Amino acid sequence: MRIGCYLDTGNKIDCVGCEACVQVCGKNAIRMLEDEEGFRYPATDGSKC
């Protein structure tokens, strides 16, 4: 979902780890983090938007 100038990456349950959001972000504001179980999920840095 798009919220303002950035993609909403807040729901990691819906994330499959494909990193498509990272690839389409023209501002390099999305990066993948790893949770305590080793699953990767996106995190958005809104200051880069």
matplotlib code that plots the C-alpha trace (Angstrom):
import matplotlib.pyplot as plt

x = [0.0, 1.2, 1.0, 2.0, 5.5, 6.4, 5.2, 3.7, 6.0, 4.7, 3.0, 5.7, 3.1, 2.1, 5.7, 7.0, 10.6, 10.7, 12.4, 10.3, 9.6, 13.4, 13.9, 11.1, 12.0, 13.6, 15.0, 16.7, 14.5, 13.6, 16.0, 15.5, 15.9, 16.0, 13.9, 14.9, 13.7, 15.8, 12.9, 13.6, 11.1, 11.2, 11.8, 11.2, 13.2, 10.7, 13.3, 14.7, 11.4]
y = [0.0, 3.5, 6.1, 9.6, 9.4, 5.9, 2.4, 1.0, -1.8, -2.0, -5.4, -8.0, -10.8, -10.0, -9.9, -12.9, -11.6, -11.1, -7.7, -6.2, -3.2, -2.6, -2.9, -0.4, 2.3, 5.1, 6.7, 3.6, 4.2, 0.5, -2.1, -5.6, -6.5, -9.9, -10.8, -13.1, -16.2, -15.3, -14.1, -11.0, -8.1, -4.5, -1.4, 2.1, 5.1, 7.9, 10.6, 9.5, 10.0]
z = [0.0, -0.8, 2.1, 1.2, -0.4, 0.7, 0.6, 3.8, 4.9, 8.4, 8.3, 8.1, 8.3, 4.7, 3.5, 1.6, 1.5, -2.2, -1.9, -4.7, -2.6, -2.2, -6.0, -6.9, -4.3, -6.3, -3.1, -1.6, 1.5, 2.0, 3.4, 4.5, 8.2, 9.8, 12.8, 15.7, 13.8, 10.7, 8.5, 6.4, 6.2, 4.9, 6.9, 5.5, 6.3, 5.8, 6.0, 2.6, 0.8]

ax = plt.figure().add_subplot(projection="3d")
ax.plot(x, y, z, "-o")
ax.set_aspect("equal")
plt.show()
